[in-house]
Structure formats: C-alpha cells, structure tokens
C-alpha cells in the first residue's frame, strides 16, 4: 500500500519515546481499528526517502488475526492516512499481527503474558545495564516487572523501555496454541 511517512516507534496505551508523526498516526489509526474490532499494538515508521509505516494489531476479542483482517486494516488505514496526509510524499504501509513472540507495548500485554520469558532494552542504563532478560511478572501504569535468572526482580518504567519482546519458547507456543490468551 502506498502513501506517506517518517521515523520512530510508538505504542497505544504506553508512554514510549515516539516521534510526533508516530503519535499523529496513532491518533488516526487506533480509533479506526477499534471500530473494526481490533486493537493497535504498535506503530513504527522506518526510513526517510520512502518511509514504511508498520502497524501491528490484535483482534479485540483475543482470537487470531487473519490475512484477510490485515488486508481490511490496510485498506481502511491507508485511506484514513491519505485523507489526513501526515506524511509528505510517497510511503508504504505494512500491517501484521503481533505474532507469538510479540512486542510488549501495553500494560495489558505485560499482564497477559506474566510467567513467560521476555527481553527488554532500555533507553538509558539502569543499574549499569541496558539489556534485561527474565520472566514477566506483570506491570502497572508506571512500570513493568521482570524476574531475572539470578532471582532478582527489576521494575522498569515504561518511559525508559526502548523495546520489549517475548522470547519464543515451547511454553509460549503451547499457551497460545491450546487456549486463546485473554485480553
């Protein structure tokens, strides 16, 4: 899908470092997805010459998102972005599901996937490190929590998280294959 674009990454419902373009795109996209029965997981804009707008979405009912769903989102969102025209020049749109080893961008994601492994990278060092891996313990409005391999529990403010992603494990595959995870 062609259209317009810029550069950075943002998520609906979490305070992350985002460009004003991404924030504007979230404002355009999130309400449209909600009307269609989806939730916005993340919007990222990559590139400068011909930017690519990447949208990750979930079904609001927790069921699996399909290729047809992605196509419907693409058509609707592309038209909405064209009308609002926040991106100068040509751009490309990519729509996908968040997948099994999904990014953790919202408080509800951190709580939904408590007990599973995740990797987190922070914007600035915290206690001398920027990378963390451990078991997700959940989150509140201010911070996400992990239990590291050494048993230590860390709390990382959402605003300090550059990226966080689930680690693909047999337990995660089994959890997503046998029972749809609740929203």
Phi, psi and omega in degrees: 000131180260155180180232186225174181186188180200214184217125170151199185212140178214165180222149179284130173086000179229141179280097178239161177290114183224148176287161178296330177296314180296320178298320178295319178296319177301317180297328178281315191279313187305313180294325179294317180297319180301317178296332181271356180092023180236168174235141177281126177265315183199146170237130177227138176245124183239139174091167182236313183299308176222085188298155175245124176265117179256127179241130172248133182225158173237156170283138181297332181275000178087354179283169182293138175279143183250170175298320177298322176299314180299321178295317179296317177298315181303312181297313182294311184292321178302315179297318181295319179293320178300318181293313182287328176055053179280350185245118179288136176081195183281148177211166179237144179246133174236129179238134179211167171282166178286338178079176181289312180269056188289160172287150176258100186246342184236156178305317182297329176294316179299321180283322180297324185254023175303137181098349179257160181281144177215158173242138182230137173239132181260162179290315181237153179302142175236118184053040175083007180217154179248346182242134181226146174221137179176188181275131178292129179251358180112189182200163170235191184297336184262322189210157174256152183236141177228150168253116182284168181304327181278004179092346179294139176258134178238148176239125184239123179300139180305320181296339181267356182272120175282312176204149177216137185212142174293150176263131180290115179228164176300321180296320179292316178299314180297317181297322182277337182276323186273325182220129174300132180288138181291153177279000000 
